[in-house]
Amino acid sequence: MITVKINGQNKEIKDNTTVADFLKDNNINPIEVTVEYNFEIINPESIANITLKNQDTLEVLRFVGGG
């Protein structure tokens, strides 16, 4: 297990978890969110290639319109 800061909170996840795995495990559709990995917005096509490491930071942002 590793510890990753996700949306400001520490969370333990399995070793060798990719960003895509994390989103899938948490029922998050990658098309509906923007992902910031270690303070950089990542391309949606890259999420399967990024393996989370201990002490990484992940922000999952969902934009909502309003009126």
Residue pairs with C-beta under 8 A, 6 or more apart in sequence:
1 12
1 13
1 14
1 15
2 12
2 13
2 14
2 15
2 17
2 52
2 53
2 54
2 55
3 10
3 11
3 12
3 54
3 55
4 10
4 11
4 12
4 13
4 52
4 53
4 54
4 55
4 56
4 57
4 58
5 11
5 55
5 56
5 57
5 58
6 22
6 57
6 58
6 59
6 60
7 58
7 59
7 60
8 59
13 22
13 52
16 51
17 25
17 51
17 52
18 47
18 48
18 49
18 50
18 51
18 52
19 35
19 37
19 42
19 46
19 47
19 48
19 50
19 52
19 58
20 30
20 47
20 48
22 52
22 58
23 29
23 30
23 33
23 35
23 47
23 60
28 60
30 44
30 47
31 44
32 62
33 60
33 61
33 62
34 41
34 60
34 61
34 62
34 63
35 41
35 42
35 44
35 47
35 58
35 59
35 60
35 61
36 42
36 57
36 58
36 59
36 60
36 61
37 50
37 56
37 57
37 58
38 56
38 57
39 57
42 50
52 58
